[in-house]
Amino acid sequence: MWKKENIPNLLTVGRIVMIPIFILVTALTQSLFWHIIAALIFALASFTDYLDGYLARKWQVVTNFGKFADPLADKMLVMSAFIMLVGLKLAPAWVIAIIICRELAVTGLRLLLVENGGTVLAAAMPGKIKTVTQMLAIILLFCHLSLLGNIFLYIALVFTIYSGYDYFKGASYLFKDTFQ
């Protein structure tokens, strides 16, 4: 039997395992049926993101594996979905490029913060809104609900840019001597 301390990490591993399955299902065909199956897989994987965080907080279980793998799994899942949407011509490449660049920049910033004093950059409300709107946009776009999906995609874009700015503003002290 699994110890409850390991369940959040098992959910994270499950999310990582779902990514190639999601990609394969998405790549199978242009059929709406398979895209809806992909949306369901993505939704289930997204739910594991919420659930592993909830359980880890509730049980006060923090592991080095979780600190590393959970945000990595989230980025891999969302980036894979966005790239597949561009390939299927269901999302504009320029929007996805901005979103992916922001995700990579904030990930780099998190590494710098840890390296320079161990600060952990917690998700603020704009970042949480970004995540939810990205996930809703992905699900809706895979279900071919283009109008609603694009509305959420552009809301996600705004919160992606704003939350990225907010994170960098809060960590600007790291770059104070960069251009002097």
Secondary structure as UniProt FT lines:
FT   HELIX           4..6
FT   HELIX           7..28
FT   HELIX           32..59
FT   HELIX           64..87
FT   TURN            88..89
FT   HELIX           93..115
FT   TURN            116..117
FT   HELIX           125..142
FT   TURN            143..144
FT   HELIX           146..170
FT   HELIX           172..175
FT   TURN            176..179
//
